[in-house]
Structures are given as C-alpha cells and as structure tokens.
Amino acid sequence: QVQLVESGGGSVQAGGSLRLSCTASGRTLGGYIMGWFRQAPGKEREFVAAITWGGLSTYYSDSVKDRFTMSRDNAKYTVYLQMNSLKPEDTAVYYCATEDGLRVMRPPRAVDFGSWGQGTQVTVSS
C-alpha cells in the first residue's frame, strides 16, 4: 500500500506561482506513474499532469500545458508540480495519485488510479 502526502498549496494572486510536492512511502515505485488531479467545488475531478516514475514520459492537460511543469526526485520519492501564471480557474483541491503504469490509460484518468493523497487547497484570486 502506497501512502501519499501533498504539500505546498496556498493562496496566490492571478499570475503568481506555487509549487506542490507529493511524497510517497510504503513501497518501491518502479514502473509506477504519478499523477496530479484537481477538483473544484461542484465539478468532477480532472486530470492535470502525470509522469512515469522513470521520468521518460510526462502528460499534461490542455488547460495547464505551458504553465505547469511536473518533475520528480527519485531519491526523495517525491514529485513536484510547478504552477506558473496561475489563473482563478486553477482554484481547486489538488490531489496526488499513483498506480502501476500498466493499469493507467494515456492520457491518464482519475478512475485508473488506486492510491490517493489527502489533497491540498490552491486558491487563485483575481
């Protein structure tokens, strides 16, 4: 069983930046894919970004491409989501998730992931 802990959320004005972190524990993650999803009030959980644990492939939703960058530090079992040029519509609870890469569609879907963090709030004001 994998445990995931997110951090780094907060409040920022439009145009600002935040960096989210997600640290995994409980098992080795070779072959796993790490994902970031978000859920705004009254909306479904949506895909934001994902990266294979080997780091060879990254995926982004069209809404964040060119503004967000996902990276990983294998030694720290941590992935990051650098969010730049934030917009009010980026406001949501952001969740980290992980799953065996063979079980995850491309592009990744929330339903494909079995392990989730508790979420961290990101609020962008105009």
Salt bridges, closest charged atoms under 4 A:
GLU46 OE2 - ARG38 NE 2.56
ASP90 OD1 - ARG38 NH1 2.87
ASP90 OD2 - ARG67 NH1 2.76
GLU99 OE2 - ARG103 NH1 3.53
ASP112 OD1 - ARG109 NH2 2.76
